[in-house]
Amino acid sequence: MSLPSFAQGIHPPTAKQLTAAKPIRRFPFAPYLVILLSQHIGQPAKPVVRQGEEVQRGQLIAEAQGFLSVPMHAPATGRVTRIGKALDMSGRMAQAVMIEPYPAAEQEFPERQGTDPLQCSAAELLQLVQNSGMVGLGGAAFPTHVKIQASLDKGVETLIVNGCECEPYLTCDHRVMLEYPAEVILGIRILLKSLSIDRALIAIEENKADAAAVLRAAIEPDWPIEVQLLQTKYPQGAEKLLTQALLGREIPAGKLPADIGVMVSNVATLMEIARLIPRGQGIIERVVTLSGEGLGKPGNYLVPIGTPLDFILDRVGLEAEQPRVIFGGPLMGKPVACLQTPTTKGVTGILVLKGPPPDHPRPAPSPCILCGDCLRVCPLQLNPSMLGRLAQRSLYEEMAHEYHLRDCFECGCCAYVCPARIPLVQLFQAAKTNLRKLG
């Protein structure tokens, strides 16, 4: 019997063998940490510390500015050296707090009175999640408390736990499920209580069947939690496709899972909720996959948020002369503009690929030959070929109104199969930017 999935999509090499068997290891503290204050959708957090001030690990250093914002906490005990601008992954200057960790500090969390989250009310849990600064750790970095509130407002009935990790190279979620099964299950139970619902489905691709077995063993018979294996296919982990594969229900264009009674949450997000909420702590580190043929020591590491990229690459051994560095995976990740860029809550992986030799530049794109390959793989059944041609002619409104550009979530399937090597995703991103400028 075939496993559930969605229509179309692609099967790129997974490249997970580099790190899938590597246990999570703690990454050392860098000589300085750069905590960007905009690591989420919404207004940047507002600093509540001063330059020169001593901070303790886990201490609040910036408070949320409105409901869509989240607070930030100190990843290490040390001294605030500067509050000002720093480079983000796109090369733009953004507000940040710089901390110099004390080399001799024990870096232990201060003792706080514990809280049993399963004895809290739904309103109390929502506040605890907001206080933790939690965002979606699957890469989108959407504030978790906002997603919970939206799900409550819509009256969701089912929680889908996303453990698919379909992006090539990335294995951090896989290792979280293998090494923290009790925390994953507790995080699910906390979220079920905060939503006042009693149904959770854990979605895992079949190439991670070992994780499915470990989680099944951690579930008590009377808990309303079920593990479901899915076909290994990209982009299986996209919210709309995952909901369709598991429940057979389509999310209408322009709508969210909550609109059809579903909330989708990443497995690492739930693990961190279980670790932080009972202790009243904020998120200050996360599991990151460091992978790629350009690294000497690929693996899965628990990395302090704000660790500069150049420090990470130096520690794991940069072996590429002209590396291409990506935050995330090769298909939906973002290229890094500066090696001093710090990690953020939304960084799932750091991928280092070997660039082409200087005397063998990549071939330039050629004109579209109307082969239809992009139509056959688009998981949302859009027309990437037509969208690309319209983008090249700057017909952005026609792309949006007649060809549903806004439904595209830039998975990269079309660009992956395009024989003409047309940068379709970049064209769509530029078109969306111009549409926003047009209002």
Helices and strands as residue ranges (DSSP letters): G 16-18, E 24-26, E 33-36, E 46-47, E 54-55, E 60-63, E 72-73, E 78-87, E 93-101, G 117-119, H 122-131, H 144-154, E 158-162, H 172-179, H 181-195, E 200-205, G 206-208, H 209-218, E 225-230, H 239-247, G 257-260, E 262-266, H 267-276, G 277-279, E 285-291, E 299-304, H 309-316, E 323-327, E 334-335, E 349-354, H 373-377, H 384-392, H 396-403, G 405-407, H 413-417, H 424-438
